[in-house]
Amino acid sequence: MRNRDNRDILPRVEHVEIEPMRPKLRLLAVVLLLLAGAAAIAWGFRASAAARQGWAEITANASQSEDCSAEFRFRYRLGKNSAVEYRSATEVYTEACARAFRVFHPTRRFEGLGNLAALNAAPNERVALEPELYTALELLERSGDRGLFLAPVYQQLDAVFRSTDDAEAALYDPAFDAEARRYVERFTAMIADPEAVSIELLGGNEACLHLREDYLALAAEYGVSCFADFYWMRNAFAADLIADRLEAAGLKNGYLVSTDGFGRCLEEGDESYSLRVTDMDGAHLLAAAEYAYTGPLALVDLCNFPQSEGIDDYFYRYADGALRTPYLDAEDASERGCVSELIVCARGRSCAELLERAKPIFFAGRFADAEAEKLAEDGIAVLCYSGGALRENAAASRLLERTA
């Protein structure tokens, strides 16, 4: 990343020979220099305004189409050397958001990068992957989670989630459209079969996406080329990548949270943070409880309702209140979610690991206190409302303090 500190941009020189320049080229050079100067001045104002001691909002210094920072909020507590910390936090955060965007992208290739799109583009071939992606696939393999292979079904439901009215949503919704239902059923039959689709981890960050011939034929029939996608789970892995990069750079005085509920508190001091768990009935709040905690802590918040009404999330609510969610069982693509909101958190664990531990509880037909207590044995706190009552396992009282 280029250094934006003006003191380092212009090196000291003893003698420079300048070749003659044509007028148009000279004008272009002047314009470019003016633009560069304006950018440097703008950066200087931004840095000086944001780099005061105390809490600051850190934003990625990159195009939103090329990173995932629009889906995250990163706040950092600047110390006495605030200007230096601010620049460092911005640079590390910018690079990490760009890398997370590229590594876990399911359809877009980037030169020299072994991302998920590279795996999707080479079925039945050995592919070298980025270490972060390989580690994520190892976690899914250990947990037996085949949700990654719901990519073709997610592609169908994504059109529902992005719809602007009920008539448009119904055109893509398997619950209303017969052709959409047949599409989902045909792909679900393949997804549920490990012989039809699987990922073999070969060691050394290499893997092979195995697709059976009849699956390839089905994909060709519908023009499907994306077979694996983290989809709604993606930001759990992205949060870990970004947070790990921040921690490695010594940036531990803050917190990172995604718009869809995956967070890492990096704080190692006694700063107090808060969280809230709710009970919802449709769009109506029935109950809520608030807690305080100190870091470091990883947190996953699974909500069976949209936290904002729009087309930028993984939900669609019909006018009659019927809701479509992304929480699908890989066996039959049925929607799951036994409570309106489930929060799990722990120290010394990643968001992705917590997600994999929480999914069996959240995807069950009903909330089971016994399963929540099993997580308590591993230091994982569980919070939710079930049957109108607040449920918290034994680890919750060790990690959190009830405040309201």
C-alpha positions as CSV (number, residue, x, y, z in Angstrom):
1,M,0.0,0.0,0.0
2,R,1.3,3.4,-0.9
3,N,2.5,5.7,1.9
4,R,0.2,8.7,2.1
5,D,2.4,10.6,4.6
6,N,3.7,13.7,2.6
7,R,7.0,13.6,4.4
8,D,7.8,10.3,2.8
9,I,6.4,11.0,-0.7
10,L,9.1,13.4,-1.8
11,P,12.7,12.0,-1.4
12,R,15.7,14.3,-1.3
13,V,17.6,14.4,-4.7
14,E,20.9,16.1,-5.7
15,H,20.4,16.4,-9.4
16,V,17.7,15.4,-11.9
17,E,17.9,15.5,-15.7
18,I,14.6,16.3,-17.4
19,E,13.9,15.3,-20.9
20,P,11.9,17.7,-23.1
21,M,8.1,17.1,-22.8
22,R,5.4,17.9,-25.3
23,P,2.8,20.4,-24.2
24,K,-0.1,17.9,-24.0
25,L,2.0,15.5,-21.9
26,R,3.2,18.4,-19.7
27,L,-0.4,19.4,-19.1
28,L,-1.4,15.8,-18.3
29,A,1.5,15.6,-15.8
30,V,0.4,18.8,-14.1
31,V,-3.2,17.6,-13.8
32,L,-2.0,14.3,-12.3
33,L,0.2,16.0,-9.8
34,L,-2.7,18.3,-8.8
35,L,-5.0,15.3,-8.3
36,A,-2.3,13.5,-6.3
37,G,-1.8,16.6,-4.2
38,A,-5.6,17.0,-3.6
39,A,-5.8,13.3,-2.6
40,A,-2.9,13.7,-0.1
41,I,-4.5,16.9,1.4
42,A,-7.9,15.1,1.7
43,W,-6.2,12.2,3.4
44,G,-4.4,14.5,5.7
45,F,-7.6,16.2,6.8
46,R,-9.3,12.8,7.2
47,A,-6.5,11.4,9.3
48,S,-6.2,14.5,11.5
49,A,-9.9,14.6,12.1
50,A,-10.2,11.0,12.9
51,A,-6.9,10.5,14.7
52,R,-7.9,12.0,18.0
53,Q,-7.3,10.0,21.2
54,G,-10.3,7.9,22.0
55,W,-12.8,5.9,20.0
56,A,-12.7,6.2,16.3
57,E,-14.6,4.6,13.4
58,I,-12.1,3.0,11.1
59,T,-13.2,2.7,7.4
60,A,-11.4,0.8,4.6
61,N,-9.6,3.0,2.2
62,A,-10.8,1.1,-0.9
63,S,-13.7,0.8,-3.3
64,Q,-16.7,-0.9,-1.7
65,S,-17.1,-3.1,-4.8
66,E,-13.6,-4.6,-4.2
67,D,-13.9,-5.4,-0.5
68,C,-16.4,-6.5,2.2
69,S,-16.0,-3.4,4.4
70,A,-19.6,-2.3,3.7
71,E,-20.7,-5.4,5.6
72,F,-18.6,-4.6,8.7
73,R,-18.1,-2.0,11.3
74,F,-14.7,-1.6,12.9
75,R,-14.3,0.8,15.9
76,Y,-10.9,1.3,17.6
77,R,-9.8,3.1,20.7
78,L,-6.8,5.3,19.8
79,G,-4.1,5.9,22.3
80,K,-1.5,8.7,22.8
81,N,0.1,8.0,19.4
82,S,-3.3,8.3,17.7
83,A,-2.3,9.5,14.3
84,V,0.1,6.5,13.8
85,E,-2.4,4.1,15.2
86,Y,-5.2,5.4,13.0
87,R,-3.0,5.0,9.8
88,S,-1.9,1.6,10.8
89,A,-5.5,0.4,11.7
90,T,-6.8,1.8,8.4
91,E,-4.1,0.1,6.3
92,V,-4.4,-3.3,7.9
93,Y,-8.2,-3.2,7.9
94,T,-8.2,-2.1,4.2
95,E,-6.0,-5.0,3.2
96,A,-7.8,-7.5,5.3
97,C,-11.3,-6.6,3.9
98,A,-10.0,-6.8,0.4
99,R,-8.4,-10.2,1.0
100,A,-11.6,-11.6,2.7
101,F,-13.6,-10.4,-0.2
102,R,-11.4,-12.2,-2.7
103,V,-10.6,-15.4,-0.8
104,F,-14.3,-16.4,-0.1
105,H,-15.8,-15.1,-3.4
106,P,-17.7,-18.0,-5.0
107,T,-17.8,-16.8,-8.6
108,R,-15.2,-14.2,-9.2
109,R,-11.6,-15.2,-10.0
110,F,-8.5,-13.1,-9.1
111,E,-5.2,-13.6,-10.8
112,G,-2.8,-15.7,-8.7
113,L,-5.4,-16.4,-6.0
114,G,-6.7,-19.8,-5.0
115,N,-10.1,-18.7,-3.9
116,L,-13.5,-20.4,-3.8
117,A,-14.3,-19.3,-7.3
118,A,-11.1,-21.1,-8.5
119,L,-12.4,-24.3,-6.9
120,N,-15.8,-23.9,-8.5
121,A,-14.3,-23.4,-11.9
122,A,-12.3,-26.6,-11.8
123,P,-14.5,-29.5,-10.9
124,N,-12.7,-32.9,-10.5
125,E,-9.3,-31.1,-10.7
126,R,-6.7,-30.5,-8.0
127,V,-6.6,-26.8,-7.0
128,A,-4.2,-24.9,-4.8
129,L,-6.2,-22.8,-2.3
130,E,-5.4,-19.9,0.0
131,P,-4.6,-21.0,3.5
132,E,-7.7,-19.2,5.0
133,L,-10.0,-21.0,2.6
134,Y,-8.4,-24.4,3.2
135,T,-8.8,-23.9,7.0
136,A,-12.4,-23.0,6.5
137,L,-13.1,-26.1,4.5
138,E,-11.3,-28.2,7.1
139,L,-13.7,-26.8,9.8
140,L,-16.7,-27.7,7.7
141,E,-15.4,-31.2,7.1
142,R,-14.8,-31.8,10.8
143,S,-18.3,-30.6,11.7
144,G,-20.0,-32.5,8.8
145,D,-21.7,-29.4,7.6
146,R,-22.7,-29.7,3.9
147,G,-24.4,-26.3,3.8
148,L,-21.6,-25.1,1.5
149,F,-23.1,-27.2,-1.3
150,L,-26.4,-25.5,-1.3
151,A,-25.0,-22.9,-3.7
152,P,-27.4,-23.7,-6.5
153,V,-30.4,-23.4,-4.1
154,Y,-29.0,-20.2,-2.7
155,Q,-28.8,-18.8,-6.2
156,Q,-32.6,-19.4,-6.6
157,L,-33.5,-18.0,-3.2
158,D,-31.2,-15.0,-3.7
159,A,-33.7,-13.8,-6.4
160,V,-36.4,-14.0,-3.7
161,F,-34.4,-12.0,-1.2
162,R,-33.6,-9.3,-3.7
163,S,-37.2,-8.9,-4.9
164,T,-38.9,-5.5,-4.5
165,D,-42.5,-6.8,-4.2
166,D,-44.5,-9.9,-3.5
167,A,-45.3,-10.5,-7.2
168,E,-41.7,-10.6,-8.1
169,A,-40.7,-12.7,-5.1
170,A,-43.4,-15.3,-6.0
171,L,-41.9,-15.8,-9.4
172,Y,-38.7,-17.2,-7.9
173,D,-40.1,-18.7,-4.6
174,P,-40.3,-22.6,-4.7
175,A,-43.3,-22.3,-2.4
176,F,-45.3,-20.6,-5.1
177,D,-43.6,-21.4,-8.5
178,A,-43.7,-25.0,-9.7
179,E,-40.6,-24.6,-11.9
180,A,-38.6,-23.0,-9.1
181,R,-39.7,-25.9,-6.8
182,R,-38.6,-28.5,-9.4
183,Y,-35.2,-26.8,-9.7
184,V,-34.7,-26.8,-6.0
185,E,-35.8,-30.4,-5.6
186,R,-33.5,-31.7,-8.4
187,F,-30.5,-29.9,-7.0
188,T,-31.3,-30.8,-3.4
189,A,-31.3,-34.5,-4.3
190,M,-27.7,-34.1,-5.6
191,I,-26.6,-31.9,-2.7
192,A,-27.7,-34.5,-0.1
193,D,-25.6,-37.2,-1.8
194,P,-21.9,-37.1,-0.9
195,E,-21.2,-39.3,-3.9
196,A,-22.7,-36.6,-6.2
197,V,-20.8,-33.7,-4.7
198,S,-18.0,-33.4,-2.2
199,I,-14.7,-31.6,-1.5
200,E,-11.6,-33.7,-0.9
201,L,-8.9,-32.0,1.1
202,L,-5.5,-33.2,-0.2
203,G,-3.1,-31.5,2.2
204,G,-0.7,-28.7,1.5
205,N,-3.7,-26.3,0.9
206,E,-4.8,-28.3,-2.1
207,A,-8.3,-29.6,-2.7
208,C,-10.6,-31.2,-5.3
209,L,-14.3,-30.5,-5.8
210,H,-15.7,-33.8,-6.9
211,L,-18.8,-33.7,-9.1
212,R,-20.5,-36.8,-10.5
213,E,-21.4,-36.8,-14.2
214,D,-25.1,-36.6,-13.7
215,Y,-24.7,-33.6,-11.4
216,L,-22.5,-31.9,-14.1
217,A,-25.3,-32.7,-16.6
218,L,-27.9,-31.1,-14.4
219,A,-25.8,-28.0,-13.8
220,A,-25.2,-27.7,-17.6
221,E,-29.0,-27.9,-18.1
222,Y,-29.6,-24.9,-15.9
223,G,-26.4,-23.0,-16.6
224,V,-25.2,-23.5,-13.0
225,S,-21.4,-23.0,-12.5
226,C,-21.3,-22.3,-8.7
227,F,-21.3,-25.5,-6.7
228,A,-20.0,-24.3,-3.3
229,D,-20.8,-21.0,-1.6
230,F,-20.6,-20.0,2.1
231,Y,-23.5,-17.5,1.4
232,W,-25.0,-16.4,4.7
233,M,-22.1,-18.0,6.6
234,R,-19.5,-16.1,4.7
235,N,-19.0,-13.2,7.1
236,A,-18.2,-15.6,10.0
237,F,-15.1,-16.6,8.1
238,A,-14.4,-13.1,6.8
239,A,-14.7,-11.7,10.4
240,D,-12.1,-14.2,11.6
241,L,-9.7,-13.4,8.7
242,I,-10.0,-9.6,9.3
243,A,-9.7,-9.9,13.1
244,D,-6.7,-12.3,12.9
245,R,-4.9,-9.7,10.7
246,L,-5.7,-6.9,13.1
247,E,-4.4,-8.9,16.1
248,A,-1.3,-10.0,14.2
249,A,-0.6,-6.3,13.7
250,G,-1.0,-5.6,17.4
251,L,-4.3,-3.7,16.9
252,K,-6.3,-5.1,19.9
253,N,-8.1,-2.1,21.3
254,G,-11.4,-2.4,19.5
255,Y,-14.1,-4.5,18.1
256,L,-15.3,-5.8,14.7
257,V,-18.9,-6.7,13.9
258,S,-20.6,-7.6,10.7
259,T,-24.1,-6.4,9.7
260,D,-25.4,-10.0,9.9
261,G,-24.2,-10.8,13.4
262,F,-20.6,-12.1,13.5
263,G,-18.3,-10.2,15.8
264,R,-14.9,-10.3,17.4
265,C,-14.0,-8.1,20.4
266,L,-10.2,-7.7,20.3
267,E,-10.0,-5.8,23.6
268,E,-7.6,-7.3,26.2
269,G,-8.2,-4.7,28.8
270,D,-11.1,-4.0,31.2
271,E,-13.3,-2.0,28.7
272,S,-16.9,-3.0,29.0
273,Y,-19.1,-3.9,26.0
274,S,-22.8,-4.7,25.8
275,L,-25.0,-7.1,23.9
276,R,-28.7,-7.6,23.7
277,V,-30.8,-10.8,23.0
278,T,-34.4,-10.5,21.9
279,D,-37.6,-12.5,21.5
280,M,-39.5,-11.5,18.4
281,D,-42.9,-12.3,16.9
282,G,-42.6,-11.3,13.3
283,A,-41.6,-7.6,13.5
284,H,-42.8,-7.2,17.0
285,L,-40.5,-7.2,20.0
286,L,-41.8,-9.4,22.8
287,A,-38.9,-9.3,25.3
288,A,-35.2,-8.4,25.6
289,A,-32.3,-8.8,27.9
290,E,-29.0,-6.9,28.1
291,Y,-25.6,-8.1,29.1
292,A,-22.1,-6.6,29.6
293,Y,-18.9,-8.3,28.9
294,T,-15.2,-7.7,28.5
295,G,-12.9,-9.0,25.7
296,P,-11.4,-10.7,24.0
297,L,-14.5,-12.5,22.8
298,A,-16.0,-14.0,19.6
299,L,-19.7,-13.8,19.1
300,V,-22.3,-15.2,16.7
301,D,-25.9,-13.8,16.6
302,L,-28.3,-15.9,14.5
303,C,-31.5,-13.9,13.9
304,N,-34.5,-15.6,12.4
305,F,-35.8,-12.2,11.3
306,P,-34.5,-9.3,9.2
307,Q,-32.9,-6.6,11.3
308,S,-33.8,-4.1,8.6
309,E,-36.3,-4.3,5.7
310,G,-34.5,-4.1,2.4
311,I,-32.9,-6.1,-0.4
312,D,-29.4,-6.2,1.0
313,D,-29.9,-9.1,3.4
314,Y,-30.9,-12.7,3.3
315,F,-34.6,-12.4,4.1
316,Y,-37.9,-11.6,2.4
317,R,-41.1,-10.8,4.2
318,Y,-44.4,-11.0,2.3
319,A,-47.2,-8.6,3.0
320,D,-49.1,-11.3,4.9
321,G,-46.1,-11.7,7.2
322,A,-44.7,-14.9,5.7
323,L,-40.9,-14.9,5.9
324,R,-38.2,-16.5,3.8
325,T,-34.8,-17.1,5.5
326,P,-31.5,-18.5,4.4
327,Y,-31.2,-21.1,7.1
328,L,-31.6,-24.3,5.1
329,D,-31.0,-27.9,5.9
330,A,-28.6,-29.4,3.4
331,E,-30.7,-32.7,3.4
332,D,-33.9,-31.3,2.0
333,A,-33.4,-27.5,1.7
334,S,-36.1,-26.9,4.4
335,E,-36.0,-23.7,6.4
336,R,-34.8,-24.0,10.0
337,G,-34.6,-21.9,13.1
338,C,-36.1,-23.0,16.4
339,V,-35.9,-19.6,18.1
340,S,-36.1,-16.0,16.9
341,E,-32.6,-15.2,18.0
342,L,-29.7,-17.3,19.3
343,I,-26.5,-15.8,20.6
344,V,-23.3,-17.8,21.3
345,C,-20.0,-16.4,22.5
346,A,-16.7,-17.6,23.9
347,R,-13.1,-16.7,24.5
348,G,-10.3,-18.3,22.5
349,R,-12.5,-19.4,19.6
350,S,-13.3,-18.1,16.2
351,C,-16.7,-16.9,14.8
352,A,-16.6,-19.8,12.3
353,E,-16.1,-22.4,15.0
354,L,-18.9,-20.9,17.1
355,L,-21.2,-20.9,14.1
356,E,-20.6,-24.6,13.5
357,R,-21.3,-25.3,17.2
358,A,-24.4,-23.2,17.2
359,K,-26.0,-24.5,14.0
360,P,-27.2,-27.9,15.4
361,I,-29.0,-26.1,18.2
362,F,-30.5,-23.4,16.0
363,F,-31.5,-25.8,13.2
364,A,-33.2,-28.3,15.6
365,G,-37.0,-28.6,15.7
366,R,-37.0,-27.0,19.2
367,F,-34.5,-25.4,21.6
368,A,-32.9,-28.0,23.8
369,D,-31.4,-26.8,27.1
370,A,-29.3,-30.0,27.3
371,E,-27.5,-29.2,24.0
372,A,-26.8,-25.7,25.2
373,E,-25.3,-27.1,28.4
374,K,-23.0,-29.3,26.4
375,L,-21.5,-26.1,24.9
376,A,-21.1,-24.7,28.4
377,E,-18.7,-27.5,29.1
378,D,-16.5,-26.1,26.4
379,G,-16.8,-22.5,27.7
380,I,-19.3,-21.4,25.1
381,A,-22.2,-19.2,26.4
382,V,-25.7,-19.6,24.9
383,L,-28.5,-17.0,25.1
384,C,-32.0,-17.0,23.6
385,Y,-35.7,-16.8,24.4
386,S,-37.7,-20.0,24.0
387,G,-41.3,-20.5,25.0
388,G,-41.4,-16.9,26.2
389,A,-38.6,-17.5,28.8
390,L,-35.0,-16.4,28.7
391,R,-32.6,-19.3,28.4
392,E,-28.9,-19.1,29.3
393,N,-26.5,-21.9,29.9
394,A,-23.9,-22.1,32.7
395,A,-21.2,-20.5,30.7
396,A,-23.3,-17.4,30.2
397,S,-22.9,-16.3,33.8
398,R,-19.1,-16.8,33.7
399,L,-18.7,-14.7,30.5
400,L,-21.5,-12.1,30.8
401,E,-23.1,-9.9,33.4
402,R,-26.9,-9.3,33.2
403,T,-27.5,-5.6,33.2
404,A,-31.2,-5.3,32.2
